[in-house]
Amino acid sequence: MATSTRTPDTRTLSGILIGLTVLGIALLVANMPGSPLRSGNLELFAIFALPLVISLVAYIRFAEPVVWWEVALLGVWGALGIALTTFVGFLATMGTPGGYPGAGAELIRNIALFFAGTLGLSIPYGLAGKFRQEHPRRTVVSALLGSVILFILFNVVAVAV
């Protein structure tokens, strides 16, 4: 029997999800050129790490009861999906014309990448948590499709914006 705990209050977790999303957008806005908070690490955290945390909280929000090794496994799977997506996104945008597009375009691109990462992982992980008890196969398929959806959304945004 796996170690599990009851899921915390769903209202609390919903508030955490909203708060983390607002935090991600606020960090990207605070990372504008000329800002004293301008940092490449802050941008990478907001675009790559924060969507993974949001998606894991989405899984915890819907999974009842929470099995922590599953959350850790989803975290590793999401990190691998983000690493592969980033690498392919880099290769996909190598041929695009260079030049700095301006602060507004940079902000729009960063927010679009944040939402692509957040939605690409959070929706499948949330569905995996929802299906966990009744349909274990759907849970696995949903979790595996998270990386595929992330890959598609992230690269569409990277090439289009």
N, C-alpha and C positions, 0 to 999 in steps of 0.2 A: 504494500500500500504506500503510495507516495505521500510525502509530507505536504499537507495543504492547510490553508486557513480560510476562514470565511472572507468573502469580499467586503471591503469597507463600504460605507454608505455610498450609494451611487450618485447622490447629489454632490457629495464632496469630490468624487472623482470627476464628475462632469465639470465642476468648478475648476479643478486642477487642469483639465484639458483646455478649457477656455483661457485660463491664466497663462498656460505655457504657449498657447498660440499667440496671444497678445504680446507676451514677452518676446517671442521670435520676431514679430513684426517691429516691435519697439527697438530691439537690438539692431535690426537692419536699418531702420530709420536713423538711429543714433550713429550708425557707421558711415554716414554720408561724408563726402570729401570736405575737409576743413574742420571736421568735428574733432574734439580732443579725444574721443573714444575710438577714432579710426584705427582699425587693426585688422589684418588679414585673418588672425586667429579668431576674432570675434565673428567675422563673416563666415568662416568655415564652421564654427560651432553652430551658428544660427541656421545655416543651410543644410548641414549634414547630421550633426549630433542631436539637435533639438527635435527634428522630425522623428528620429528613432525613439527618443524618450516619449514623445507624444503617442506614437503607435503602441508602445508597450503599456502605457497607461490606458489606452483604448482597449487593449486586450484584457487588462486587469478589470476594467470597468464592466465588461460583459461576461467574463469567465466566472463561473460559480461552481465550486470553490476554486481558489487560485492555487495552482501547483507551481511552485517557484522554479523548479528545474525547467518547466516548459517556458516560463518567461525568460530564463537565461538562454535557452535554446533559440527562442525567437529573436532575442537580442543579438546573438551571434549570427543567425541567418540574415537579419536585417543589416548588420554591419558588413557582412560579405556582399550582400546585394548592393549596398551603397558604394562599396569599394569598386565593384565591377562596373556599376553604372557610371561612376565618376571617370573611370579609365576610358570606357567606351565613349562617354560624352566628350572627353578631351580629344580622342581620335576623330570623332565626328565633326568637331568644330575647328580642326586644324587648318582646313582650307578656307575658312571664312576670312573676309577682309579684316585687317587689324584696325587699330585706332581706338581711342577712348570715345565712347558714344556720348558721354556727358553724365552728370550726376543723376538726372531724372531717369534716363534710360537704364543706368546701372541699378538704381533703386527698384525700378519695375522688374528688371531681370532677376534681381535677388529675391524679391517677394514672390515672383512666379516660380522660381526654383524651390523656395521654401514651401510653397503650397503644393508643388508637384511631389516633393519628397514626403510631405505630411499626408496628403491624400493617397499617394501611391502605397504607403505602408499602413496607414491608420485604418482605412476602410477594410482591407483584407484581414488585418489583425483583429479588428473589432468583430468582423464576421466569424473569424476563427474562435474567438471567445464566446460568441453567441451560440455557435453550433457545437461547442465542446462536449456537452453532455449527451445531446440527442443524436448527433450525426458526426461521429469521430472522423469519418473519411472526408466529409466536407470541411472539417477543421483543418486537416492536413493539406488538402487541395487549396483552400483559401490562404493558408500561411505560405505555401510554396508560390502561389500566384502573386503574393505581395511583391516579391522581387521583380517579377515580370512586369507588373503594372508600374512599379517604380521606374524600371528601366525605360519603358515606353514613354511615360509622362515626362520624366526628367530629360530625356534626349529630344523629345518634341520641343520642350521649352528651350533647351540649350541651342538647338539649331534655329528655331523660329524667332527668338527674341534677340 
